[in-house]
């Protein structure tokens, strides 16, 4: 599979982020850039191509911080539901994954039906498809 970083922006689904989350995620990506340069770069690349919206005008079904997202690994068909959170709130036993993981950084800002390439910690490249997004107030 092609390196995820070599995909053309035209090949990738749109990313929609609220103004508040954009600023917070941008600051976080820079804060981790020395300790986790690959994840920082991945998050910054997603933010670079994001359309930034006022909080009240994000498209419905958009993956945001604290939302729960059901997604499918297109390679093996596994379906999983996780909540995307800031690092200090991560708790894998409660399916809360940090935004500074490859899966969360890939999914943030996507919409239901979108698919995106993601490189996992084991070096495997896979496509993740967003099946359903549950807003934070429904979690």
Buried (B, 14 or more C-beta within 10 A) or exposed (E): EEEBEEBEEEEBBBBBBBEEBBEBBBEBBEEBBEEBEEBBBBBBBBBEEBEBBEEEEBEEBBBBBBBBBBBBBEEEEEEBEBBBBBBEBBEEEEEBBBBBBBBBBBBBBBBBEBBBBBBBEEEEEBBBBBBEBBBEEEE
